[in-house]
Amino acid sequence: MKGIIRNFALAIFAILITTNCTPKVEQIVKESNTTERDEQKAEANQKPKDIVMMTAPYVVAAIKTTPCYGKCPVYEATLYSDGKVTWFGKKFTERIGRFETKVSEEVVADVRSKIKEGGIFFLEDSYPSQRKLFITDLPNTVISISNGAQPKVITDNHGAPKNLLIFEDYLKAFFEGIDWTKQ
């Protein structure tokens, strides 16, 4: 008997909800469609606006060296897509502190060319590939590159292939050869 009463009460409740809510939902949908159509008509009547593509500067290439148990240089240097270059020297380097400068688009293009030429995007993410083979006494060189859509980070502890070592040397020389301004 209790089951019949409960089912009857649920049926009444469902009927009340369905009959009372349906007109309101239909009215809300109609009002919403009218508002959207009005907005679309207003936009269509406006003059077209100039579309300006804005892209935030991204890291093209960066190098970071970590400490060792000796006097290894510890610094971070970064080249951005807009030509901004930053240096943060921490220990055992000629420049300690934060420095900044700007380079031309051609210089940025040259660095991109070296990345492509060296096949850097196709290298492993770390050398050696197994972290358990890292030698903790050695400094790590961390290379970060990006083409704007695809970032890549490579950690070199030891055993890196020749093309990565050549690129690391290139980046070190590139950042060393810049005229810096202390920040």
PyMOL commands that set and color helices and strands:
alter all, ss='L'
color gray80, all
select helices_A, chain A and resi 2-45+105-118+120-122+131-133+162-176
alter helices_A, ss='H'
color red, helices_A
select strands_A, chain A and resi 59-65+74-80+84-91+97-102+126-127+141-146+151-156+181-182
alter strands_A, ss='S'
color yellow, strands_A
deselect
rebuild
show_as cartoon
